Amino acid sequence: MDSKFDSEQNVTSSVGVMPVGQNCWKQVYRQVVNVFYISVWKKAWPLWAGALALAFANIFMFAYARAIGVFPQMAMWGSYIYNIFGIKVYAPFTAYPLTPLYLDMHSLINFGIIFGVAISAFISEEFKIRTDNWRGYIIALIGGGLMGFGTVIMPPCNVGGFYSATMALSLSGPLSAVGLLLGAYVGGMFLKRQAKEAVDALDFSTLPKGEPVKKTEASLQPFIGMMIGILLIAVSFFYVLKGMSKPAGLLLFGALFGVIFQRSRLCFASAFREIFVSRDGTLMKWILLSIAIGTIGFTILKSQGYQQMAVVLPVGLHTVIGGFIFGIGMAVAGGCGVGILWRSAEGYIRAWIAVIGGMLTSGSWILIYGDYVGKGWLYGKPFSLGHHFGWFGGAALIFLFLACFYILITFLEATKNEKN
């Protein structure tokens, strides 16, 4: 009986068929790989998944320490560079003083984003050194420089000054959207014209003949990505051993944001630009939903007395002007502050140039203006909707703004359909 059962479950080794049990495990393994690796790392995440993940990650990081924002840290890096070369200048944001970068917990968010994007890009086999021509590098430098000036005038960048500030019930958030929209429109028109000129200049008769692509060996990129992940964990553990658990946590939060941005392609620059340029507001609609969810989380925390004035920023004409300058810069550079960070980690040299441009202009602000960001004749005072209208009333006003923004997008999309 036993031998009959064995013969039914196994085929002799001369036939070469594996036991049924082993085949079962192979099928389970393939399913796990298909669900986890292919779905998570080989396919782009749907926008709704990225929007939800971004909102909850920002709520949790705010509860842990602070909300997401990347450019003030980069401004400090720029000031650091000036001091290395003997030019005495203070960092423009008082909350981000000159500090060794490995000791600055805010900078660790940016480093974490770079780590997370690199891990994601390598595991998904999307990392590649991408070069550009000299014109592209000059445009990137100009775009990054404009973002640098925009971030100290607005302040800060579109992620901290619009996304997080709106969640935090700061009047500056909705007001900055006006400038960002106008600036992204101007920058988008420039790119549209540039693209048209490039297409007109193409000579298809001189294009090389396409040759069949030869099969290459298996890529080492997933292995490199896993090694970077192990390095990230090791660095975080090192900070914990040194009694710096909060910086370690922010480094890991930054990595989480990096993975979310890289896999979902949730680009704020594209979201603002395409509303007017292509009349496609899909990306911005999901960002508005993300803000709505974040607003609920931030309001609950603030109503309980937690960091009530956090990410409540100065309000004035400078908010619109700075947003306008930043909007042009991010459209021209091909990404906002977080966008050029994540594209840098994917291998875009143009993004590296934009980062340098943004660092150097924002880092020189005190030399130009003579005072810190938020102080002096240029800036208004912070205005918290929660403090002036109550936490429920402030949140209601933010939702009203989001609804009006959504209606504007829908109207502009309808004008595109009418033209077609």
VENJO-V440216 format. One record per backbone hydrogen bond with DSSP energy under -0.5 kcal/mol. CO is the residue of the C=O (numbers start at 1). NH is the residue of the N-H. If there is no record, write none. Layout:
CO;NH + CO;NH
//
This chain:
1;5 + 2;6 + 3;7 + 4;8 + 5;9 + 6;10 + 9;20 + 12;15 + 12;16 + 12;17 + 19;23 + 20;24 + 21;25 + 22;26 + 23;27 + 24;28 + 25;29 + 26;30 + 27;31 + 28;32 + 29;33 + 30;34 + 31;35 + 32;36 + 32;37 + 33;37 + 33;38 + 34;39 + 36;40 + 36;41 + 37;41 + 37;42 + 38;42 + 38;43 + 46;49 + 46;50 + 47;51 + 48;52 + 49;53 + 50;54 + 51;55 + 52;56 + 53;57 + 54;58 + 55;59 + 56;60 + 57;61 + 58;62 + 59;63 + 60;64 + 61;65 + 61;66 + 70;74 + 71;75 + 72;76 + 73;77 + 74;78 + 75;79 + 76;80 + 77;81 + 78;82 + 79;83 + 80;84 + 81;85 + 82;87 + 83;86 + 86;88 + 87;89 + 92;94 + 92;373 + 93;96 + 100;103 + 100;104 + 101;104 + 103;105 + 104;108 + 105;109 + 106;109 + 106;110 + 107;111 + 108;112 + 109;113 + 110;114 + 111;115 + 112;116 + 113;117 + 114;118 + 115;119 + 116;120 + 117;121 + 118;122 + 119;123 + 120;124 + 121;126 + 121;127 + 122;125 + 128;130 + 129;131 + 130;349 + 130;350 + 133;137 + 134;138 + 135;139 + 136;140 + 137;141 + 138;142 + 139;143 + 140;144 + 141;145 + 142;146 + 143;147 + 144;148 + 145;149 + 146;150 + 147;151 + 148;152 + 149;153 + 150;154 + 151;155 + 151;156 + 157;161 + 158;162 + 158;163 + 159;164 + 160;165 + 162;166 + 163;167 + 164;168 + 165;170 + 166;169 + 169;385 + 169;386 + 170;173 + 170;174 + 171;175 + 172;176 + 173;177 + 174;178 + 175;178 + 175;179 + 176;180 + 177;181 + 178;182 + 179;183 + 180;184 + 181;185 + 182;186 + 183;187 + 184;188 + 185;189 + 186;190 + 187;191 + 188;192 + 189;193 + 190;194 + 191;195 + 192;196 + 193;197 + 194;198 + 195;199 + 196;200 + 197;201 + 199;202 + 202;204 + 203;206 + 204;207 + 220;224 + 221;225 + 222;226 + 223;227 + 224;228 + 225;229 + 226;230 + 227;231 + 228;232 + 229;233 + 230;234 + 231;235 + 232;236 + 233;237 + 234;238 + 235;239 + 236;240 + 237;241 + 238;242 + 239;244 + 240;243 + 244;248 + 245;249 + 246;250 + 247;251 + 248;252 + 249;253 + 250;254 + 251;255 + 252;256 + 253;257 + 254;258 + 255;259 + 256;260 + 257;261 + 258;262 + 259;263 + 260;264 + 261;265 + 261;266 + 263;45 + 265;267 + 266;268 + 267;271 + 268;272 + 269;273 + 270;274 + 271;275 + 272;275 + 272;276 + 273;276 + 273;277 + 274;278 + 274;279 + 274;280 + 279;281 + 281;285 + 282;286 + 283;287 + 284;288 + 285;289 + 286;290 + 287;291 + 288;292 + 289;293 + 290;294 + 291;295 + 292;296 + 293;297 + 294;298 + 295;299 + 296;300 + 297;301 + 298;302 + 299;303 + 300;304 + 301;304 + 301;306 + 302;305 + 305;307 + 307;310 + 309;312 + 311;313 + 313;383 + 316;319 + 316;320 + 317;321 + 318;322 + 319;323 + 320;324 + 321;325 + 322;326 + 323;327 + 324;328 + 325;329 + 326;330 + 327;331 + 328;332 + 329;333 + 330;334 + 330;335 + 336;340 + 337;341 + 338;342 + 339;343 + 340;344 + 341;345 + 342;346 + 343;347 + 343;348 + 344;347 + 346;128 + 347;130 + 347;349 + 348;352 + 349;353 + 350;354 + 351;355 + 352;356 + 353;357 + 354;358 + 355;359 + 356;360 + 357;361 + 358;362 + 359;363 + 360;364 + 361;364 + 362;365 + 364;367 + 364;368 + 365;369 + 365;370 + 366;370 + 372;375 + 376;379 + 381;315 + 383;171 + 383;385 + 384;388 + 385;389 + 386;390 + 390;394 + 391;395 + 392;396 + 393;397 + 394;398 + 395;399 + 396;400 + 397;401 + 398;402 + 399;403 + 400;404 + 401;405 + 402;406 + 403;407 + 404;408 + 405;409 + 406;410 + 407;411 + 408;412 + 409;413 + 410;414 + 411;415 + 412;416 + 413;417 + 414;418 + 415;419 + 416;420
//
